[in-house]
Amino acid sequence: MKNHIDSYGAKPPATGATFIVGAASTAQEAGRSPASFYRDIKAGLFVPPLRIGPRRSAWVKSEVAAINAAPIR
């Protein structure tokens, strides 16, 4: 297996670790524009972000995947 290094030059965490992703990649993975994505959050259709800095938010990747895989009712 290749040693993966992300675009920032950091190695991914060990197995079982929590990955976090930013707004742009989370919106893209959900198939939504950033504006629609934030409307979904406000409407309670998507989990709110974690604040990881004064001007930075992120989402837990496993939660994003679970929401995107959930059936529509």
C-alpha angles and dihedrals in degrees: 000000000000120000102247120213119184126226091274093055095249124129116237117257121266121275112290093027122127117255119204126200134197130244098264096053092041092052091046092050089050089051093240136122114248091253093050090045092056090045088055090053091049090049091051094247094119133036116264118249128261113243107233098168142358092280102015133089130179142179130224105254094219090054091050091050092048092051092047091049095048116108118250112245 
